[in-house]
Amino acid sequence: MISSRVRNLKESSTLKVNALVNRMKAEGKEVFNLTAGEPDFPPPEAAKNAVLEAVAKNQSKYTPTAGVPELRELIANKTNSQQTALAGTRPWKAADVVVTNGGKQAIFNAIFALVDSGEEVVFGAPFWLSYPEMVKAAGGTSVVIETRAEAGYRIHPEQLERAITPKTKLLILNSPSNPTGSVYSRDELKALGEVLKKHPKIWVLSDEIYDRIEFVKGAWTSFLDANPGLRDRTVTVNGLSKSGAMTGWRVGWSLAPESLTPALISLQGHSTSGICSLSQAAAVASLKLPSSDFEGQRLEYLNRRNLALEVLKKSAKIKLYEPEGAFYLFVDCGALLKDDEDANGLAERILQEAKVAIVSGVDFGAPNCIRISFACDPVTLREGCSRLVRFFDTP
Ligand SMILES: Cc1ncc(COP(=O)(O)O)c(C=O)c1O
């Protein structure tokens, strides 16, 4: 009875782990939860006050599908400040912005508007687990490039060249990455752009949702800042979920060329319409804040990353990748797997025996790895990581 498009979609493994953690907590068991895919910081005060004000002003009507003009303008400005290479040619305007229910809907809209049945979408593994499911739902085929920790979990231009076929429609890049925390350098992005110049029909979706969370200040580069010549076939996705600490308020967006934007708006207009008017008020207030207001969060993530690394380095059984951004540690646990076991089994053992919840890498396309989130308080993080080390090193 379920359509073939939806029948084969996988349940999110993060949600499954959380259900298990909640059950254990309900049974009165102590669990150190290192699974969070969202900041533990509150949203900015200015954003909270803007919501209250919007409620008082009865801002309860439908908004334009693509978002209120002030918000679209602020998003265009923010993106132009990150893509200064476009300044001399064609910087973004408010009309190029579509405000979406989180970055997720921006990615969904772009994949649905670009990918036809049978067309191929290329991305690297480990990947954010929704990419293959969205591609599947759109009738497309995922072409996954394996990346290695030793290569910084980044796609090499030669790998990209080899993955391209006449059916390739879209390349998805995600920097900083969930789950690995890897960040592409400007030169690496340029080198990928050089490959794409030879293939004018291929589009790029640059998922930049973790943009402000980088551990070497200035190391992160927006894809179009490195490749301004690809503006006419690149969709930049971002939002306020991660770097703005407001996941539940569902504010994301895309910036796309004129050839695509009407299709994105039409798709959204017939599905969810414009996002919640109160969230848009919060987003306007947040985007008016100077970026220095978010510096404290960036430094706190950096401290927590270092704390987790310091503890986890004590185990010789695992291979650690030092993330350059986002708030995850992606750990290769291949040496700890039993016969016929993948990281799902290991994650379950860790939860039952060490009482630490982490996310298995299986659904991220990395069956030997686990993801540890450091978007939690340092006390939980230290104790959780110490327990992991004890678990790893127990023969
Ligand atoms: C890489 C990546 N892209 C996009 C999203 C979607 O973010 P949002 O919560 O804004 O929909 C997430 C959320 O986990 C993510 O990790």
The ligand as a Gaussian input file, in Angstrom:
#p B3LYP/6-31G(d) Opt

LIG

0 1
 C       25.075000      18.026000       7.219000
 C       23.714000      18.447000       7.569000
 N       22.989000      19.066000       6.638000
 C       21.750000      19.498000       6.888000
 C       21.161000      19.297000       8.118000
 C       19.750000      19.766000       8.337000
 O       19.663000      20.771000       9.235000
 P       18.285000      21.354000       9.718000
 O       18.083000      20.890000      11.110000
 O       18.455000      22.838000       9.607000
 O       17.218000      20.861000       8.809000
 C       21.872000      18.634000       9.127000
 C       21.259000      18.353000      10.435000
 O       21.642000      17.483000      11.165000
 C       23.183000      18.219000       8.845000
 O       23.922000      17.607000       9.777000

